[in-house]
Amino acid sequence: MRAFTPLSLIAFLVLLVLLPLLFAQLMAASLMKLNLEPGTALLLMLGIIVGSGINIPVKRIERPQKVPTHPLAILGVSAMLPDMTRLQQQTVIAVNVGGCLIPAGLAAYEFLNLGGLGSRFLVAGIAACIVNVVVCYLVARPVPGVGILIPGFVPALVAALLGLVLGADQAAPVAFVAGTLGPLIGADLLHLREIEESTVGVASIGGAGTFDGIVLSGIIAAYLA
């Protein structure tokens, strides 16, 4: 491989700094489309970003064989210190605060708002969720040693399209609900058996935090709608 030139290294560092900033702007714009107050949207954005480093253990599964684990995996920083990886005879199932709990809570809140606007919008939200759950279930694939993976933009694009078709002037909330609950239910919960059987020390639902499929799909879907 060719060595990095000074120019390519500078370009890489610039992208490394700009991408999180661009995603933060995308997240803020998407949350504002969900009929939230600016202060509430800001708090949710900070909660998602900070919470992406917090995993809450909910189940421990004993293994007959040893699997790789990291003592700091629950904090979401295992990639920074790979030398600390050890082998243990159990898998920890966890949920990520920023990548799962906060987006799911916001999706439930938006569902209630849709119901308050009338049965038409509630039915639109339910229908969009069902369709995206089925799509996510079908495209999700278990990857040994990693967990359940889905094509990154499929849930977001499907949810955005459903929001535009079914949601009328509430397209963004409908798309966010479908984009969030589709990956959560279709890719994670309905594939929970495969997650439990995966040969990893910690399997976290929403475990990639801010850039996990659950929150990324919901944010992009709301923005596109």
Secondary structure, 3 states (H helix, E strand, C coil): CCCCCHHHHHHHHHHHHHHHHHHHHHHHHHHHCCCCCHHHHHHHHHHHHHHCCCEEEEEEEEEEEEEEECCCHHHCCHHHCHHHCEEEEEEEEEEEHHHHHHHHHHHHHHHHHHHHHCHHHHHHHHHHHHHHHHHHHHHCEEECCCEEECCCCHHHHHHHHHHHHHCHHHHHHHHHHHHHHHHHHHHHHHHHHHHHHCCCCEEEECCCHHHCHHHHHHHHHHHHC
